[in-house]
Amino acid sequence: MHGVRIVTDSAADLPRELAEQLGIIIMPIRIILGGSSYSDGIDLPPGELAAAACAGIMPATSQPSPWDYKKLFSDLVSQGEEVLCLTLSAGLSGTYQSAVIAASQTAGKIRVVDSKLVSAGLGLLAARVAALAAESNLDQLAQWANTEKTRIRTFAALDNVEPIVRGGRTSLFARHAASKEGIKLIFTFNERGSIQILERVRGRKRSLERLTELMDEKDCSQAAVVHVECSGEAGSVARSIAERRRAEILYVQEAGGTVRTYAGRGAVIVAG
């Protein structure tokens, strides 16, 4: 029996095992590094981005092309599938537009939703929608996804704001706001799907504690945690959220190449 197939992109930072279990297909975003182009999560060698950062080589990203999406959508439709594609925020990437163009050029039932989220937030949305795919039709799932995306809050504690400022994903004000020694920034998403500074806090430890408090204030029952090269701290945040909220931690995951390009080493991202 064919049904609705959920497609998202590598900026969702979904664990591969969970994606396979839920039948989610992940479209890789391109990582441009030192003149070479890689598919995020597929052929980017482990440690390559970290080594490049140490060498002062700054990566960039490039959205999948409409042709990439059209090929994927056509393959799924030819297998009798309907498709719900959840993309990272259109406020951060042209990925949504590529998917919309491809859907308009593909015969079959395809819906594309701008999640207005990224990383743990997008991954959580994709997992929740996929869990309902077997018992809902395409229109119901698309409507539910559009509602659920407004309920999911994402918060990020960045240890260094330079990558996100340099990558153009937030304003130069973030550099100024974090310029005082010991000041760390907490970021979130606004209703347009753009990144904004939520708070300034003093010290790394306090910034991670604040992530737990924000999840506590939100009254979440399920959360996801993504990090960049700080698994111990991310695990501690996850445990704190679980204990304070009695929340289910769906996963704790190392960020893929797309998110780590802008979040930088030491980032911890929570969503619920």
Number of C-alpha atoms within 10 A of each C-alpha: 5 9 15 24 22 26 22 27 28 27 28 28 30 30 16 14 9 13 20 12 11 19 17 22 17 22 23 22 23 22 23 18 17 11 6 9 16 18 19 23 22 10 10 18 10 11 10 12 20 18 11 14 16 10 9 9 13 16 22 16 21 17 20 21 17 20 14 15 22 21 12 17 28 19 12 17 17 11 10 15 20 21 24 26 28 30 29 26 23 19 17 17 16 16 24 26 18 19 28 19 16 23 22 13 14 16 13 17 16 24 19 20 21 22 26 25 34 27 29 32 30 30 29 26 25 27 22 15 22 24 16 15 20 13 11 16 13 19 14 12 20 21 11 15 22 16 12 14 19 12 13 19 20 26 25 28 28 26 22 18 24 17 20 22 17 14 16 12 17 20 15 14 11 19 17 10 15 19 12 10 8 11 16 26 25 21 20 21 21 15 9 11 18 16 24 16 18 14 14 16 18 14 14 17 11 13 23 23 15 19 24 23 16 18 25 19 10 14 14 20 15 18 25 24 31 31 31 24 17 14 17 10 16 24 18 14 22 24 17 19 28 20 12 13 20 15 20 17 17 16 19 22 22 21 29 25 30 27 23 24 22 24 27 22 20 19 25 31 30 27 28 26
